[in-house]
Amino acid sequence: MQDPFDVLVNIENKSRKYALVPEQEKMEELWPGIAFKVCDAKVVSPVGQITEIIHYPEPSIIPGTKIWMKGIANIRGSLVPIVDLQAFLCGHVIVPNPRSRLLMVEHQKQDTVYPLGLLIADVIGMKQFRHEESSSNIAMYSDFFQPYMKESFYREKERWGVFDMTILLQNPDFLEVTL
């Protein structure tokens, strides 16, 4: 009688010898982004440009600021400016609702990093695109979007413009919130 352990080792060796091992598929590298709607357009921003997505807190209003500057809010002990991105881009103020979210981004000035909350009417979620879906075609986007876009992705008859938060945060008009 064979030792049970030897029987198991024998079975394992046979299965390894006759197993059909599929070729290792090359993992396709995907471009990840956070998808949201702003000014009735579907856009995505690179995942690395958004630090988190949170519910909209009721901010304290700051007098003497532009319509798109919603105010400041205490978020985990830090005072964070809240900006209505849609009002800044196309002039349509968002009326906050249960689907409203803040896209948290970081603005770096010299050696200091400042948090900033961008009010968005609706966050769609995470999207991943293949590189062959990328295009430099952004012509269908309104003029107010184009300074912040260099490319778009096209999938299933939908175009997703890539909204670059870094360019937004360097725009002097965006940084000037006072009237």
Stockholm file with secondary structure:
# STOCKHOLM 1.0

chainA/1-179         MQDPFDVLVNIENKSRKYALVPEQEKMEELWPGIAFKVCDAKVVSPVGQITEIIHYPEPSIIPGTKIWMKGIANIRGSLVPIVDLQAFLCGHVIVPNPRSRLLMVEHQKQDTVYPLGLLIADVIGMKQFRHEESSSNIAMYSDFFQPYMKESFYREKERWGVFDMTILLQNPDFLEVTL
#=GR chainA/1-179 SS CCCHHHHHHHHHHHHHHHCCCCCCCCCCCEEEEEEEEETTEEEEEEGGGCCEEEECCCCBCCTTBCTTEEEEEEETTEEEEEEEHHHHHHSCCCCCCTTCEEEEEEEEETTEEEEEEEEESEEEEEEEEEGGGEESCCTTSCTTTGGGEEEEEEETTEEEEEECHHHHHHCHHHHCCBC
#=GC SS_cons         CCCHHHHHHHHHHHHHHHCCCCCCCCCCCEEEEEEEEETTEEEEEEGGGCCEEEECCCCBCCTTBCTTEEEEEEETTEEEEEEEHHHHHHSCCCCCCTTCEEEEEEEEETTEEEEEEEEESEEEEEEEEEGGGEESCCTTSCTTTGGGEEEEEEETTEEEEEECHHHHHHCHHHHCCBC
//
